[in-house]
Amino acid sequence: MSLDFDLMGRACIFSRNITHNLTKMADAAGIYDALWNPEMKGYKFASDIIPILRKGLEDLRSRPEYFSKFNASNGWGKYEHFVPFVEEVLAACEANPGAEIEVSV
C-alpha cells in the first residue's frame, strides 16, 4: 500500500507515490497529516503545508540517526527514500502554492 500525493491545477501538476511504511517516520517529523491526511486538518492548497514541510524536512535532515530508527524492517521505506520525497513535494508546493492537494491512500 502507498500514498499518492498530487498537486492539481487544471490538470495534474505534480504526482509522487511513497510507501505507507514511512508513516511513523512522517509522524515523528510532524508531517504525517500534511502528507497523508491534509483534508482532516483543513489543508487544501499547497501553500497550506509549505511551513509544515519546511520544518519537518529541517528536522529530518538534522537528525538522520534518529529518523533511521523508523526504517521499515522489510527495506520498503527508508530514511534515504523519504527525505528526497519530502524535498520534491516541498519544491513542488513552493513552485505551485495555489495548487490543490489531492491524496489517495
C-alpha atoms as an extended CHARMM CRD file, in Angstrom:
* protein
*
       105  EXT
         1         1  MET       CA              0.0000000000        0.0000000000        0.0000000000  PROA      1               0.0000000000
         2         2  SER       CA              1.1450000000        3.5170000000       -0.6650000000  PROA      2               0.0000000000
         3         3  LEU       CA              0.3910000000        7.2070000000       -0.5970000000  PROA      3               0.0000000000
         4         4  ASP       CA             -0.3250000000        9.0050000000       -3.8600000000  PROA      4               0.0000000000
         5         5  PHE       CA              0.3260000000       12.7190000000       -3.3680000000  PROA      5               0.0000000000
         6         6  ASP       CA             -0.7990000000       15.0220000000       -6.1800000000  PROA      6               0.0000000000
         7         7  LEU       CA             -0.9520000000       18.7630000000       -6.7740000000  PROA      7               0.0000000000
         8         8  MET       CA             -3.7070000000       19.7770000000       -9.1200000000  PROA      8               0.0000000000
         9         9  GLY       CA             -4.3430000000       22.8350000000      -11.2530000000  PROA      9               0.0000000000
        10        10  ARG       CA             -6.3590000000       22.4750000000      -14.4280000000  PROA      10              0.0000000000
        11        11  ALA       CA             -4.5120000000       19.1800000000      -14.7120000000  PROA      11              0.0000000000
        12        12  CYS       CA             -2.0880000000       17.2770000000      -12.5590000000  PROA      12              0.0000000000
        13        13  ILE       CA              0.9520000000       19.4760000000      -11.8950000000  PROA      13              0.0000000000
        14        14  PHE       CA              2.8700000000       17.0880000000       -9.6660000000  PROA      14              0.0000000000
        15        15  SER       CA              2.4600000000       13.4700000000       -8.6440000000  PROA      15              0.0000000000
        16        16  ARG       CA              4.5270000000       11.2650000000       -6.3560000000  PROA      16              0.0000000000
        17        17  ASN       CA              3.9940000000        7.9570000000       -4.6290000000  PROA      17              0.0000000000
        18        18  ILE       CA              5.5850000000        6.5560000000       -1.4740000000  PROA      18              0.0000000000
        19        19  THR       CA              5.0660000000        3.5580000000        0.7790000000  PROA      19              0.0000000000
        20        20  HSD       CA              2.8750000000        3.6110000000        3.8630000000  PROA      20              0.0000000000
        21        21  ASN       CA              5.8070000000        2.0640000000        5.7060000000  PROA      21              0.0000000000
        22        22  LEU       CA              7.0380000000        5.6330000000        6.2430000000  PROA      22              0.0000000000
        23        23  THR       CA              4.0400000000        6.8530000000        8.2430000000  PROA      23              0.0000000000
        24        24  LYS       CA              5.8120000000        6.5100000000       11.6160000000  PROA      24              0.0000000000
        25        25  MET       CA              8.7770000000        8.4990000000       10.3250000000  PROA      25              0.0000000000
        26        26  ALA       CA              6.4560000000       11.1430000000        8.9020000000  PROA      26              0.0000000000
        27        27  ASP       CA              4.6020000000       11.3580000000       12.1970000000  PROA      27              0.0000000000
        28        28  ALA       CA              7.8570000000       11.7110000000       14.1530000000  PROA      28              0.0000000000
        29        29  ALA       CA              8.8590000000       14.5530000000       11.8030000000  PROA      29              0.0000000000
        30        30  GLY       CA              5.4920000000       16.2780000000       12.2790000000  PROA      30              0.0000000000
        31        31  ILE       CA              4.4720000000       15.9800000000        8.6270000000  PROA      31              0.0000000000
        32        32  TYR       CA              2.1730000000       12.9630000000        8.6220000000  PROA      32              0.0000000000
        33        33  ASP       CA             -1.0750000000       14.9500000000        8.4900000000  PROA      33              0.0000000000
        34        34  ALA       CA              0.2480000000       17.3270000000        5.8270000000  PROA      34              0.0000000000
        35        35  LEU       CA              1.0700000000       14.3940000000        3.5410000000  PROA      35              0.0000000000
        36        36  TRP       CA             -1.3250000000       11.5680000000        4.4330000000  PROA      36              0.0000000000
        37        37  ASN       CA             -4.3770000000       13.4160000000        5.8340000000  PROA      37              0.0000000000
        38        38  PRO       CA             -4.3660000000       17.0330000000        4.6640000000  PROA      38              0.0000000000
        39        39  GLU       CA             -8.1580000000       17.2190000000        4.4310000000  PROA      39              0.0000000000
        40        40  MET       CA             -8.5050000000       16.2310000000        8.0990000000  PROA      40              0.0000000000
        41        41  LYS       CA             -6.5130000000       19.3270000000        9.0870000000  PROA      41              0.0000000000
        42        42  GLY       CA             -8.1630000000       21.6280000000        6.5430000000  PROA      42              0.0000000000
        43        43  TYR       CA             -5.1170000000       21.7890000000        4.2720000000  PROA      43              0.0000000000
        44        44  LYS       CA             -6.4730000000       22.3420000000        0.7840000000  PROA      44              0.0000000000
        45        45  PHE       CA             -3.7220000000       24.1830000000       -1.0670000000  PROA      45              0.0000000000
        46        46  ALA       CA             -0.0040000000       23.5850000000       -1.4180000000  PROA      46              0.0000000000
        47        47  SER       CA              0.6370000000       26.8550000000        0.4140000000  PROA      47              0.0000000000
        48        48  ASP       CA             -1.1150000000       25.4200000000        3.4830000000  PROA      48              0.0000000000
        49        49  ILE       CA              1.5550000000       22.7810000000        4.0410000000  PROA      49              0.0000000000
        50        50  ILE       CA              4.7320000000       24.6070000000        2.9850000000  PROA      50              0.0000000000
        51        51  PRO       CA              5.6960000000       25.7450000000        6.5150000000  PROA      51              0.0000000000
        52        52  ILE       CA              4.9500000000       22.2890000000        7.9260000000  PROA      52              0.0000000000
        53        53  LEU       CA              7.0510000000       20.5470000000        5.2960000000  PROA      53              0.0000000000
        54        54  ARG       CA              9.9260000000       23.0180000000        5.7330000000  PROA      54              0.0000000000
        55        55  LYS       CA             10.0390000000       22.4190000000        9.4660000000  PROA      55              0.0000000000
        56        56  GLY       CA              9.7310000000       18.6460000000        9.0920000000  PROA      56              0.0000000000
        57        57  LEU       CA             12.4100000000       18.4810000000        6.4110000000  PROA      57              0.0000000000
        58        58  GLU       CA             14.7620000000       20.5320000000        8.5520000000  PROA      58              0.0000000000
        59        59  ASP       CA             14.1940000000       18.0870000000       11.4120000000  PROA      59              0.0000000000
        60        60  LEU       CA             14.6890000000       15.0750000000        9.1330000000  PROA      60              0.0000000000
        61        61  ARG       CA             17.9700000000       16.4620000000        7.8140000000  PROA      61              0.0000000000
        62        62  SER       CA             19.2750000000       17.4220000000       11.2560000000  PROA      62              0.0000000000
        63        63  ARG       CA             18.6710000000       14.0260000000       12.8910000000  PROA      63              0.0000000000
        64        64  PRO       CA             19.2880000000       11.2410000000       10.3610000000  PROA      64              0.0000000000
        65        65  GLU       CA             20.2840000000        8.7060000000       13.0120000000  PROA      65              0.0000000000
        66        66  TYR       CA             17.0760000000        9.2920000000       14.9540000000  PROA      66              0.0000000000
        67        67  PHE       CA             14.8340000000        9.0200000000       11.9270000000  PROA      67              0.0000000000
        68        68  SER       CA             16.6660000000        5.9960000000       10.5530000000  PROA      68              0.0000000000
        69        69  LYS       CA             15.2740000000        4.0990000000       13.5540000000  PROA      69              0.0000000000
        70        70  PHE       CA             11.9200000000        4.2620000000       11.7570000000  PROA      70              0.0000000000
        71        71  ASN       CA             13.2160000000        2.4710000000        8.6480000000  PROA      71              0.0000000000
        72        72  ALA       CA             10.9380000000       -0.3880000000        7.6090000000  PROA      72              0.0000000000
        73        73  SER       CA             12.4140000000       -3.7350000000        8.5810000000  PROA      73              0.0000000000
        74        74  ASN       CA             11.4750000000       -5.1630000000        5.1770000000  PROA      74              0.0000000000
        75        75  GLY       CA             13.5180000000       -2.4800000000        3.3720000000  PROA      75              0.0000000000
        76        76  TRP       CA             10.4740000000       -0.8440000000        1.7700000000  PROA      76              0.0000000000
        77        77  GLY       CA             10.5370000000        2.6020000000        3.3260000000  PROA      77              0.0000000000
        78        78  LYS       CA             13.8150000000        4.0660000000        4.4420000000  PROA      78              0.0000000000
        79        79  TYR       CA             15.0990000000        7.4350000000        5.5560000000  PROA      79              0.0000000000
        80        80  GLU       CA             17.1600000000        7.7690000000        2.3750000000  PROA      80              0.0000000000
        81        81  HSD       CA             13.9640000000        7.3840000000        0.3180000000  PROA      81              0.0000000000
        82        82  PHE       CA             11.7770000000        9.6280000000        2.4360000000  PROA      82              0.0000000000
        83        83  VAL       CA             13.9940000000       12.7370000000        2.5550000000  PROA      83              0.0000000000
        84        84  PRO       CA             14.1340000000       13.1120000000       -1.2590000000  PROA      84              0.0000000000
        85        85  PHE       CA             10.3700000000       12.5360000000       -1.4210000000  PROA      85              0.0000000000
        86        86  VAL       CA              9.7400000000       15.3420000000        1.0840000000  PROA      86              0.0000000000
        87        87  GLU       CA             12.2190000000       17.5870000000       -0.7570000000  PROA      87              0.0000000000
        88        88  GLU       CA             10.3740000000       17.0220000000       -4.0410000000  PROA      88              0.0000000000
        89        89  VAL       CA              6.9410000000       17.5990000000       -2.5060000000  PROA      89              0.0000000000
        90        90  LEU       CA              8.1200000000       20.7890000000       -0.8070000000  PROA      90              0.0000000000
        91        91  ALA       CA              9.7170000000       22.1110000000       -4.0100000000  PROA      91              0.0000000000
        92        92  ALA       CA              6.5140000000       21.3990000000       -5.9500000000  PROA      92              0.0000000000
        93        93  CYS       CA              4.4200000000       23.1290000000       -3.2980000000  PROA      93              0.0000000000
        94        94  GLU       CA              6.6940000000       26.1710000000       -3.3210000000  PROA      94              0.0000000000
        95        95  ALA       CA              6.5580000000       26.3310000000       -7.1240000000  PROA      95              0.0000000000
        96        96  ASN       CA              2.7600000000       25.9160000000       -7.1670000000  PROA      96              0.0000000000
        97        97  PRO       CA              1.3750000000       27.3930000000       -3.9310000000  PROA      97              0.0000000000
        98        98  GLY       CA             -2.1470000000       27.7290000000       -5.3010000000  PROA      98              0.0000000000
        99        99  ALA       CA             -2.3900000000       24.1100000000       -6.4540000000  PROA      99              0.0000000000
       100       100  GLU       CA             -4.9290000000       21.9030000000       -4.7170000000  PROA      100             0.0000000000
       101       101  ILE       CA             -3.6950000000       18.9370000000       -2.7520000000  PROA      101             0.0000000000
       102       102  GLU       CA             -5.1430000000       15.5180000000       -3.5800000000  PROA      102             0.0000000000
       103       103  VAL       CA             -4.1110000000       12.3660000000       -1.7860000000  PROA      103             0.0000000000
       104       104  SER       CA             -5.0810000000        8.7600000000       -2.1890000000  PROA      104             0.0000000000
       105       105  VAL       CA             -4.1310000000        6.2230000000        0.4350000000  PROA      105             0.0000000000
